[in-house]
Every structure is written in C-alpha cells, then in structure tokens.
Amino acid sequence: MATYKEIKGVTVQTQDTDPQLNVGSFSSGGSMDTDRARLAGDGIQTAFVVFGGTTPSPGTQLSNTELYDGSSFSETGDLSLGRTDLAGAGTTTAALAVAGSAGTGLTNTAEAFGGSSWTSSPSCNTARYQLAGFGTQTNMVIAGGSEPSFSNKTEEWNGSSWAEKNEINTARQGLNSSGAGVYTAGIIAGGRKAHPSNPGQEANDTEIWNGTSWTEVNELNEAKQLGGVFGTSTSAIYAGGVDTATLSATESWNGTSWSEVNDLSTARYYTAAGGASNQSGIVAGGAPGAATEEWGFPDGSILVEGMLFLSGGSALKGFGKAAGIPSGVWSSGGSMSSSREQGADFGSLAAGVAAGGGGSSTDVEEYNGTSWSEGTELGTAGAAGGATGSQTAGIIFGYAQSTPLRVDTMTYNGTGFTEANNMNTGRNVGGSVGGLQTAAIYAGGSSSIDNVEQWNGSTWSEVSEINDGRYFLKGGGTVTAAVLAGGYGGSPSTNPAQSETWNGASWSEGNELNTGRAFLTGGGSEYTSAMIFGGGPPVIDNTEFWNGTSWTEMNDMATASETSHGTTQGTGAGTYRARTPAGGATEEWTVEAALSTVTVS
C-alpha cells in the first residue's frame, strides 16, 4: 500500500496547537491626539499621516497634522489652511493635501508636506470637497466630489501642474478617503450620486483608473458613502461608511470583485485610511471618535485549504470545505431581470453569467454576488447547452433549444460573445465540465446520444463515449477528472441515479445518486467537490455533494426546481437561478471551510 508521502510528496506534519484561520480582522490601535472627522490621510499601517478635519462640537475646521508610527500618534506642523472633506495622498515624509471645504467656502488649495511642515503647492483647477484622491506627492489623481453639484471631473498632478483628464463614469460626492492606488492604477468606490427622482443617493459603483481613463467594474455589495478605502487597484479594503445608518461592514477587493470580510469594531464614517493592500491597513478617526483600528492577518501558522496534520501529536485533522462533508446552506439572492429556464451558465457566486434560455431568449445577465445586471445579448436565441469558465473568460456551446440542433461555440470576454470553432455533433441539454474557457468536455445531449467531445481552446475533438446515451445530466470536475450524473432517456434506457466518472481517457460507472432524476442543475470546478441540485420528474429540491467517491444528501433548496440556471465553484459558493416554470428567483449556496477531525479506518 502506498504511503501518504508517496502519494502527496510530503509527510503529515505534527502541530502542538492548531493553526489559526487565515482571515483578516480589525484590532485597536493608538488613538489620535485630536478627536475629529472629515479628515484626510495616507500611508501604511506603521507610517501613517492624517491632516485637516473637524471637531465634533463645536464644529471647527482643523489644520492639525499627526503622524502614526505603528503604535501612537504625535503632533507635527499644521496645514496653512484648516479645512474638511479634502483629498490626501503620499507618505509621512512626502504628502499632498488638496481642495476641501474651508471657512470661506470650497477651496482648490494644495499644500505639500515634507515630514514636519507644509508648504504651498500649485492649486488644482476645480474647487470642490468630498472628493477622492490617490497617488504620491509628485503624481496624484483626484476625482469626483461636489462643486457643490455632483462632479465627474478628474485631475492629475505631475509634480508641477494639474491637468484635466477623462471624467469618471458616475458623477458623485461622498468620496472622502474612498480612493486608493497610484496615478497609473487607482480605484474609487461608493459615494453619493445624482438621481432623477432624488437629489442624491448612496452608490455602490466601483471604477478603475488605468492612467488614462476610468472603467466600471464589479460593484460593492452594499451602496454607501464616506467609508475608508486603502490598498491598490487590485487589492483593496472598503471599511465603514454610511447609508441610512452608520456602518461597520468591511469589503475586500481582489481585483475582480468585492467580498464581505470581518467588520470594524466600531461603526464609523468620515474617516482617514491607509494601507498597502487588502492584507494590512489602518482606519483612523471619523464620526464618532478619535479611535484607530488596524487591519491585518494572524501571525504564525495559519490554516491552508487541504491541510492535513496531527494535532498535539495524536488527533489527525484536516482543513477545507471538503474536510469531511461540508455543511452548506441555501439563502435568497437577488432576482434576475428576466424570467427564464434552460439557459447556459458559467462563473461563480460572486461573478456569474446566465445566457439565453427557454428556446427564444437572447438575454445575458451578470451576477455580482448580490444583484443581476444586463449584459450584451446573444446573437442567436436559445441557450440550453453546455457552458464553463469565468465571468471574464467563459464559453457556451450547443446552445440552441429547437431544431435544427446547433454546433455553435461562443466565447465570452466579460463584455460580449464571439463565435469560435463549431462542435462536430449538434445537440443541446448535455452535461458539461471543465471549469475553463480553454478546456471543456460536453457529453451526451438531446436524442439520448452518447457522444463526447473535448475542447482545447481552439477546436473540438471526439473522445471516448459515455456508457449510456442521455440528456439533462450534470456534474463537475476537469478535463482529466470529472463526474456526470442523472439524466433522461438513453440507449439502453438510462438509470436516472447513474453516475459516470472520467479519468481523462475513458468513462467508468461510479456510485449512484441517492435520488435519481433528470433536468437537474449543478457543477463544480473540482472532481472531489461537485454538486447537483433540483431536478425531476417530479420536481424536487434535493441537493447532493460528490466527494470523489460517492454522493451525499445536503440541505435542500427553499423551492423545488428543474431545468433551472445554475453554477457552482467547488463547494465554497454556488448559485441556483431561474426556476421552472420560468422565473427569476435566485438562491445562493454557501459553505464555510472547517477544521475537522479525520477518522482513519
């Protein structure tokens, strides 16, 4: 029998104590000397500068400047002009303060900080307040704000003068401390924007700056303004803010989407914020208080997905979503804009795509983990075929619902679909796996065929057939290790509980589903963590999880469904989309990673 080292290449570690969960959290830092809000600041957690702002009561516009060394603040030279709602960028030895609201009204004044004192710097072109700023003392970008009307203006400082640049896509104010990055790669998020029926409302808009222009990207999970943002355009934190109430919620940006992480200890807005990435940062002051909170991850040994170790030298433990059988739950998500069924789906819970459906729909919608938004439509109606990939690199194939069955393949780049090389055999409602735009398998399909084709990123080729031809089957995995289960029809007649596994060369019979069905939905990017849910007839709400060997019943959906839209990403996140009869309701599947004791027999 092979040893663990022979299989995995490493031995099982012995840990005296269990490693920590690798998640970020806030902890208390040293408080500012002066209690204030509506201030600006920049830097990193161990070298941070704050300036300006206003006292709670009476409201006095401040010129105070303080430096943070990682544990405490100290007073240094004041701004020449006391003001609130200004933009700031730079370091503790070279910072720039720009614009804001002074005692005489809005200002375009700029001042440069040299580590102990401020000197006059050329003014920006437009006086405004509640604007975003990011960069350095010699290369800074400012955007948005209020003039006092909502502003979409962008200006760039090159160390000697300010120049007008391309405008942000959504004019808004409420961007105090809501920008991060450098002058060639920045991010702004949230704010308060104009609305036809309302003078202003909180925004969840996120825009990325590439040195020339702004691009709309995935939105914050919650619309808000006046929160603190720190990090870069690919790795940022948005902490606190306000909508109808003061918020403690924190969101982390990974360059593609925002996800909820641990909250601030104290809800607040009008803060100053600084940090190098979504791994380390600082939030100071605001309403209420002078308190400081530091964002970071645990020191020492941390839990890593797939870890297996001896705890205390005796108990064998594993960490991950598949350590044992993961305990996931379904919850309601945002409804789709248009009702449909039998569509093509790819992506994840935080970034999914639903294309076509029902034989006549050309609608495409994208999901950001909270809500759906309309995308560029398909050129051809339908979409009851196979699909795989991500929101920015997906592929659909065999997507027509009606006769003639189509061989079309289309790739998706996050904006629209492009025709690619056709399949060899036309069909729909087959089973697709792969997880990538460049690597997919499509098996079975309408008319109960047993044909299987593999996509290599440019062409389709015939590979070994499934053992029983069928359609409306689902599964998960890769082009080298996959499982497909269920289905309808067949030659000979298919067992609706049947599973077949793929090893990259051929199909083998696997352990059956607990509940046989067709018209089911599901997926999974890993062979050892696939899911299926719903199905019929009759229509059911069952969910089952595949661990690489067998299927296990999980928590049911809230509403039974068949031929629905759906996608999963491992077992960490999944979406269940439109129902039959055609609908727009969404259910989300989530499961937390867990540390489990592993029993070895």
Residue pairs with C-beta under 8 A, 6 or more apart in sequence:
4 10
4 11
4 12
4 308
5 11
12 308
12 309
12 310
12 316
13 309
13 310
14 309
14 310
14 313
15 301
15 309
15 310
15 311
15 312
16 312
16 313
17 311
17 312
18 303
18 311
18 317
18 595
19 300
19 301
19 302
19 303
19 304
19 307
19 309
19 319
20 298
20 300
20 301
20 302
20 303
21 298
21 302
21 303
22 297
22 298
22 302
22 303
22 304
23 261
23 262
23 297
24 252
24 261
24 262
24 278
24 279
24 295
24 296
24 297
25 262
25 295
25 296
26 239
26 250
26 262
26 263
26 264
26 265
26 283
26 293
26 294
26 295
27 265
27 293
27 294
27 296
28 265
28 291
28 292
28 293
28 294
29 68
29 71
29 282
29 284
29 292
29 293
29 294
30 68
30 71
30 72
30 73
30 292
31 73
31 289
31 290
31 291
31 292
32 50
32 66
32 73
32 284
32 285
32 290
32 292
33 64
33 66
33 73
33 74
33 75
33 290
34 53
34 55
34 62
34 64
34 66
34 290
35 55
35 56
35 285
35 289
35 290
36 53
36 54
36 55
36 56
36 62
36 64
36 285
36 290
37 53
37 54
37 56
37 269
37 270
37 271
37 285
37 286
37 287
37 288
38 52
38 53
38 54
38 84
38 85
38 176
38 270
38 287
39 50
39 51
39 52
39 53
39 54
39 62
39 84
39 86
39 270
39 271
39 272
39 284
39 285
40 50
40 51
40 52
40 53
40 86
40 87
40 88
40 97
40 100
40 133
40 176
40 177
40 272
41 48
41 49
41 50
41 51
41 88
41 177
41 272
41 273
41 274
41 284
42 48
42 49
42 88
42 89
42 90
42 91
42 95
42 272
42 274
43 49
43 68
43 90
43 91
43 92
43 95
43 274
43 282
44 274
44 275
44 276
44 280
44 281
44 282
45 70
45 274
45 275
45 276
45 280
45 281
45 282
45 294
45 295
45 296
46 68
46 69
46 70
47 67
47 68
47 69
47 70
47 91
47 92
48 67
48 68
48 92
48 274
48 282
48 284
49 65
49 66
49 67
49 68
49 88
49 90
49 91
49 92
49 95
49 113
49 274
50 65
50 66
50 68
50 73
50 272
50 284
50 285
51 63
51 64
51 65
51 66
51 79
51 86
51 88
51 95
51 97
51 113
52 61
52 62
52 63
52 64
52 79
52 82
52 83
52 84
52 86
52 88
52 97
52 100
53 61
53 62
53 64
53 84
53 272
53 285
54 60
54 61
54 62
54 84
55 62
56 287
56 288
60 82
61 82
61 83
61 84
61 101
61 102
61 103
62 82
62 84
63 78
63 79
63 80
63 81
63 82
63 83
64 75
64 78
64 79
65 75
65 76
65 77
65 78
65 79
65 113
65 118
66 73
66 74
66 75
66 76
67 73
67 74
67 76
67 92
68 92
68 282
68 284
68 292
73 292
76 115
76 116
76 117
77 113
77 116
77 117
77 118
78 118
79 97
79 111
79 118
80 111
80 118
80 120
81 102
81 107
81 109
81 111
82 102
82 103
83 100
83 101
83 102
83 107
83 109
84 100
84 101
84 129
85 100
85 101
85 129
85 130
85 131
85 176
86 97
86 98
86 99
86 100
86 101
86 129
86 131
87 97
87 98
87 99
87 100
87 131
87 132
87 133
87 142
87 145
87 179
88 95
88 96
88 97
88 98
88 133
88 272
89 95
89 96
89 98
89 133
89 134
89 135
89 136
89 137
89 140
90 96
90 113
90 135
90 136
90 137
90 140
91 136
91 137
92 115
93 113
93 114
93 115
94 112
94 113
94 114
94 115
94 136
94 137
94 138
95 112
95 113
95 137
96 110
96 111
96 112
96 113
96 121
96 136
96 137
96 140
96 157
97 110
97 111
97 113
97 118
98 108
98 109
98 110
98 124
98 131
98 133
98 140
98 142
98 157
99 106
99 107
99 108
99 109
99 110
99 124
99 126
99 127
99 128
99 129
99 131
99 142
99 145
100 106
100 107
100 109
100 129
101 107
101 129
102 109
105 127
106 127
106 128
106 129
106 147
106 148
107 127
108 123
108 124
108 125
108 126
108 127
108 128
109 123
110 120
110 121
110 122
110 123
110 124
110 157
111 118
111 119
111 120
111 121
112 118
112 119
112 120
112 121
112 137
113 137
122 160
122 161
122 162
123 162
124 142
124 155
124 157
124 162
125 153
125 155
125 162
125 164
126 147
126 151
126 153
126 155
127 147
128 145
128 146
128 147
128 151
128 153
129 145
129 146
129 148
129 173
130 144
130 145
130 146
130 173
130 174
130 175
130 176
130 226
131 142
131 143
131 144
131 145
131 146
131 151
131 173
131 175
131 176
132 142
132 143
132 144
132 145
132 175
132 176
132 177
132 178
132 179
132 188
132 191
133 140
133 141
133 142
133 143
133 179
134 140
134 141
134 179
134 180
134 181
134 182
134 183
134 186
134 187
134 188
135 141
135 157
135 181
135 182
135 183
135 186
136 182
136 183
137 159
138 157
138 158
138 159
139 156
139 157
139 158
139 159
139 182
139 183
140 156
140 157
140 183
141 154
141 155
141 156
141 157
141 165
141 179
141 183
141 186
141 209
142 154
142 155
142 157
143 153
143 154
143 155
143 168
143 175
143 179
143 188
143 209
143 214
144 150
144 151
144 152
144 153
144 168
144 171
144 172
144 173
144 175
144 188
144 191
145 151
145 153
145 173
145 175
146 173
147 153
150 171
150 172
150 173
150 192
150 193
150 194
150 200
151 171
151 172
151 173
152 167
152 168
152 169
152 170
152 171
152 172
153 164
153 167
154 164
154 165
154 166
154 167
154 168
154 209
154 214
155 162
155 163
155 164
155 165
156 162
156 163
156 165
156 183
157 183
165 212
165 213
166 212
166 213
166 214
167 214
168 188
168 207
168 214
169 205
169 207
169 214
169 215
169 216
170 191
170 193
170 203
170 205
170 207
170 216
171 193
171 194
172 191
172 192
172 193
172 194
172 203
172 205
172 225
173 191
173 192
173 200
173 225
174 190
174 191
174 192
174 202
174 203
174 225
174 226
175 188
175 190
175 191
175 225
176 226
176 270
176 271
177 226
177 227
177 228
177 229
177 271
177 272
177 273
178 188
178 189
178 190
178 191
178 225
178 226
178 227
178 228
178 229
178 238
179 186
179 187
179 188
179 229
180 186
180 187
180 229
180 230
180 231
180 232
180 233
180 236
180 275
181 187
181 209
181 231
181 232
181 233
181 236
182 232
183 211
184 209
184 210
184 211
185 208
185 209
185 210
185 211
185 232
185 233
185 234
186 208
186 209
186 233
187 206
187 207
187 208
187 209
187 229
187 231
187 232
187 233
187 236
187 253
188 206
188 207
188 209
188 229
189 204
189 205
189 206
189 207
189 220
189 227
189 229
189 236
189 238
189 253
189 258
190 202
190 203
190 204
190 205
190 206
190 220
190 223
190 224
190 225
190 226
190 227
190 229
190 238
190 241
191 202
191 203
191 205
191 225
192 200
192 201
192 202
192 203
192 225
193 200
193 201
193 203
193 205
194 200
195 201
201 223
202 223
202 224
202 225
202 242
202 243
203 223
203 225
204 219
204 220
204 221
204 222
204 223
204 224
205 216
205 219
205 220
206 216
206 217
206 218
206 219
206 220
206 253
206 258
207 214
207 215
207 216
207 217
208 214
208 215
208 217
208 233
209 233
217 256
218 256
218 257
218 258
218 350
218 351
218 368
219 258
219 368
219 370
219 371
220 238
220 251
220 258
221 251
221 258
221 259
221 260
221 368
221 369
221 370
222 243
222 247
222 249
222 251
222 370
223 243
224 241
224 242
224 243
224 247
224 249
225 241
225 242
225 243
225 269
226 240
226 241
226 242
226 269
226 270
226 271
227 238
227 239
227 240
227 241
227 242
227 247
227 269
227 271
228 238
228 239
228 240
228 241
228 271
228 272
228 273
228 283
228 286
229 236
229 237
229 238
229 239
229 273
230 236
230 237
230 239
230 273
230 274
230 275
230 276
230 281
230 282
230 283
230 295
231 237
231 253
231 275
231 276
231 277
231 278
231 281
232 276
232 277
233 255
234 253
234 254
234 255
235 253
235 254
235 255
235 277
235 278
235 279
236 252
236 253
236 277
236 278
237 250
237 251
237 252
237 253
237 261
237 273
237 275
237 278
237 281
237 295
238 250
238 251
238 253
238 258
239 250
239 264
239 271
239 273
239 281
239 283
239 293
239 295
240 246
240 247
240 248
240 249
240 250
240 264
240 267
240 268
240 269
240 271
240 283
240 286
241 247
241 249
241 269
242 269
245 267
246 267
246 268
246 269
246 287
247 267
247 269
248 263
248 264
248 265
248 266
248 267
248 268
249 260
249 263
249 264
250 260
250 261
250 262
250 263
250 264
250 295
251 258
251 259
251 260
251 261
252 258
252 259
252 261
252 278
253 278
254 278
256 350
256 351
256 391
256 392
257 350
257 351
257 368
257 369
258 350
258 369
259 350
259 369
264 283
264 293
265 293
266 288
266 289
266 291
266 293
268 283
268 286
268 287
268 288
268 289
269 286
269 287
270 285
270 286
270 287
271 283
271 284
271 285
271 286
272 283
272 284
272 285
272 286
273 281
273 282
273 283
273 284
274 281
274 282
275 281
275 282
275 295
279 296
279 297
280 295
280 296
280 297
281 294
281 295
281 296
282 292
282 293
282 294
282 295
283 292
283 293
283 295
284 290
284 291
284 292
284 293
285 291
285 292
303 319
303 593
303 595
304 319
305 319
305 320
305 321
305 593
306 318
306 319
306 320
307 318
307 319
307 320
308 316
308 317
308 318
308 598
309 316
309 317
310 316
310 317
311 317
315 597
316 597
316 598
316 599
316 600
317 323
317 595
317 596
317 597
317 598
318 324
318 595
318 596
318 598
319 593
319 594
319 595
319 596
320 593
320 594
321 529
321 570
321 571
321 572
321 591
321 592
321 593
321 594
322 528
322 529
322 547
322 571
323 593
323 594
323 595
323 596
323 598
324 594
324 596
324 598
325 545
325 547
325 552
325 554
326 529
326 545
326 571
326 591
326 592
326 594
327 554
327 555
327 591
327 594
328 543
328 545
328 554
328 555
328 571
328 589
328 590
328 591
329 555
329 589
329 590
329 591
330 543
330 555
330 556
330 557
330 558
330 576
330 587
330 588
330 589
331 587
331 588
331 590
332 558
332 585
332 586
332 587
332 588
333 367
333 370
333 575
333 586
333 587
333 588
334 367
334 370
334 371
334 372
334 586
335 372
335 584
335 585
335 586
336 354
336 365
336 372
336 577
336 578
336 584
336 585
336 586
337 363
337 365
337 372
337 373
337 374
337 584
338 361
338 363
338 365
338 584
339 578
339 582
339 583
339 584
340 354
340 356
340 357
340 358
340 361
340 363
340 565
340 578
340 582
340 584
341 357
341 358
341 563
341 564
341 565
341 578
341 579
341 580
341 581
341 582
341 583
342 357
342 358
342 359
342 383
342 384
342 401
342 429
342 563
343 354
343 355
343 356
343 357
343 358
343 361
343 383
343 384
343 565
343 577
343 578
344 354
344 355
344 356
344 383
344 384
344 385
344 386
344 387
344 396
344 399
345 352
345 353
345 354
345 355
345 387
345 523
345 565
345 566
345 567
345 575
345 577
346 352
346 353
346 387
346 388
346 389
346 390
346 391
346 394
346 395
346 396
346 412
346 567
347 353
347 367
347 389
347 390
347 391
347 394
347 567
347 569
348 390
348 391
348 567
348 569
348 573
349 367
349 369
349 569
349 572
349 573
349 574
349 575
349 588
349 589
349 590
350 368
350 369
350 573
351 366
351 367
351 368
351 369
351 390
351 391
351 392
352 366
352 367
352 391
352 567
352 575
353 364
353 365
353 366
353 367
353 375
353 391
353 394
353 412
354 364
354 365
354 367
354 372
354 565
354 577
354 578
355 363
355 364
355 378
355 383
355 387
355 396
355 399
355 412
355 417
356 362
356 363
356 364
356 378
356 381
356 382
356 383
356 384
356 399
357 363
357 382
357 383
357 384
357 565
357 578
357 582
358 401
358 582
359 381
359 382
359 384
359 400
359 401
359 402
360 381
360 382
360 401
361 381
361 382
361 383
362 377
362 378
362 379
362 380
362 381
363 374
363 377
363 378
364 374
364 375
364 376
364 377
364 378
364 417
365 372
365 373
365 374
365 375
366 372
366 373
366 375
366 391
367 575
367 586
369 588
372 586
375 415
375 416
376 415
376 416
376 417
378 399
378 410
378 417
379 410
379 417
379 419
380 399
380 400
380 406
380 408
381 400
381 401
382 399
382 400
382 401
382 402
382 406
382 428
383 396
383 399
383 400
383 401
384 399
384 400
384 401
384 428
384 429
384 563
385 396
385 397
385 398
385 399
385 400
385 406
385 427
385 428
385 429
385 430
385 432
385 442
385 445
386 396
386 397
386 398
386 430
386 431
386 432
386 440
386 442
387 394
387 395
387 396
387 397
387 399
387 432
387 567
388 394
388 395
388 432
388 433
388 434
388 435
388 436
388 437
388 440
389 395
389 412
389 435
389 436
389 437
389 440
390 437
391 414
392 412
392 413
392 414
393 411
393 412
393 413
393 414
393 436
393 437
394 411
394 412
394 437
395 409
395 410
395 411
395 412
395 420
395 437
395 440
395 455
396 409
396 410
396 412
396 417
397 408
397 409
397 410
397 423
397 432
397 440
397 442
397 455
398 405
398 406
398 407
398 408
398 423
398 426
398 427
398 428
398 430
398 442
398 445
399 406
399 408
399 410
399 428
400 406
400 408
400 428
401 428
404 426
405 426
405 427
405 428
405 445
405 446
405 447
406 426
406 428
407 422
407 423
407 424
407 425
407 426
408 419
408 422
408 423
409 419
409 420
409 421
409 422
409 423
409 455
409 460
410 417
410 418
410 419
410 420
411 417
411 418
411 420
411 437
412 418
412 437
420 458
421 458
421 459
421 460
422 460
423 442
423 453
423 460
424 453
424 460
424 461
424 462
425 445
425 449
425 451
425 453
427 444
427 445
427 446
427 447
427 449
427 451
427 471
428 445
428 446
428 471
429 445
429 446
429 471
429 472
430 442
430 443
430 444
430 445
430 446
430 471
430 473
431 442
431 443
431 444
431 473
431 474
431 475
431 484
431 487
432 440
432 441
432 442
432 443
433 440
433 441
433 443
433 475
433 476
433 477
433 478
433 479
433 482
433 483
433 484
433 502
433 523
434 440
434 441
434 455
434 477
434 478
434 479
434 482
435 477
435 478
435 525
435 526
437 457
438 455
438 456
438 457
439 455
439 456
439 457
439 478
439 479
440 454
440 455
440 479
441 452
441 453
441 454
441 455
441 463
441 479
441 482
441 502
442 452
442 453
442 455
443 451
443 452
443 466
443 473
443 484
444 450
444 451
444 452
444 466
444 469
444 470
444 471
444 473
444 484
444 487
445 451
445 471
446 471
447 471
447 489
448 469
448 470
448 471
448 488
448 489
448 490
448 491
448 494
449 469
449 471
450 465
450 466
450 467
450 468
450 469
450 470
450 491
451 462
451 465
451 469
452 462
452 463
452 464
452 465
452 466
452 507
453 460
453 461
453 462
453 463
454 460
454 461
454 463
454 479
463 505
464 505
464 506
464 507
465 507
466 484
466 500
466 507
467 500
467 507
467 509
468 487
468 490
468 491
468 492
468 494
468 495
468 498
468 500
469 489
469 490
469 491
469 494
470 487
470 488
470 489
470 490
470 494
470 518
471 487
471 488
471 489
471 518
472 486
472 487
472 488
472 518
472 519
472 520
472 563
473 484
473 485
473 486
473 487
473 518
473 520
474 484
474 485
474 486
474 520
474 521
474 522
474 523
474 532
475 482
475 483
475 484
475 485
475 499
475 522
475 523
475 524
475 530
475 532
475 546
476 482
476 483
476 522
476 523
476 524
476 525
476 526
476 527
476 529
476 530
476 531
476 546
476 568
477 483
477 502
477 524
477 525
477 526
477 527
477 530
478 525
478 526
478 527
479 504
480 502
480 503
480 504
481 501
481 502
481 503
481 504
481 527
482 501
482 502
482 527
483 499
483 500
483 501
483 502
483 510
483 527
483 530
483 546
484 499
484 500
484 502
485 497
485 498
485 499
485 500
485 510
485 512
485 513
485 520
485 532
485 546
485 551
486 496
486 497
486 498
486 513
486 516
486 517
486 518
486 520
486 532
486 535
487 494
487 496
487 498
487 518
488 494
488 496
488 518
488 519
495 512
495 516
496 513
496 516
496 517
496 518
497 512
497 513
497 514
497 515
497 516
497 517
498 509
498 512
498 513
498 516
499 509
499 510
499 511
499 512
499 513
499 546
499 551
500 507
500 508
500 509
500 510
501 507
501 508
501 509
501 510
511 549
511 550
511 551
512 551
513 532
513 544
513 551
514 542
514 544
514 551
514 552
514 553
515 535
515 540
515 542
515 544
515 553
517 535
517 536
517 537
517 540
517 542
517 562
518 535
518 536
518 537
518 562
519 534
519 535
519 536
519 537
519 562
519 563
519 580
520 532
520 533
520 534
520 535
520 562
521 532
521 533
521 534
521 535
521 561
521 562
521 563
521 564
521 565
521 566
521 576
522 530
522 531
522 532
522 533
522 566
522 568
522 574
523 530
523 531
523 566
523 567
523 568
523 569
523 574
524 530
524 531
524 546
524 568
524 569
524 570
524 571
525 568
525 569
525 570
526 570
527 546
527 548
528 546
528 547
528 548
529 545
529 546
529 547
529 570
529 571
530 545
530 546
530 568
531 543
531 544
531 545
531 546
531 554
531 568
531 571
531 574
531 589
532 543
532 544
532 546
533 541
533 542
533 543
533 544
533 557
533 561
533 566
533 576
533 589
534 540
534 541
534 542
534 557
534 560
534 561
534 562
534 564
534 566
534 576
535 542
535 562
536 560
536 562
537 562
539 560
539 561
539 562
539 580
540 560
540 562
541 556
541 557
541 558
541 559
541 560
541 561
542 553
542 556
543 553
543 554
543 555
543 556
543 557
543 589
544 551
544 552
544 553
544 554
545 551
545 552
545 554
545 571
557 576
557 587
558 587
559 579
559 585
559 587
561 576
561 579
561 580
562 580
563 580
564 576
564 577
564 578
564 579
564 580
565 575
565 576
565 577
565 578
566 574
566 575
566 576
566 577
567 574
567 575
568 574
568 575
568 589
571 591
572 590
572 591
572 593
573 588
573 589
573 590
573 591
574 588
574 589
574 590
575 586
575 587
575 588
575 589
576 586
576 587
576 588
576 589
577 586
578 584
578 585
578 586
579 585
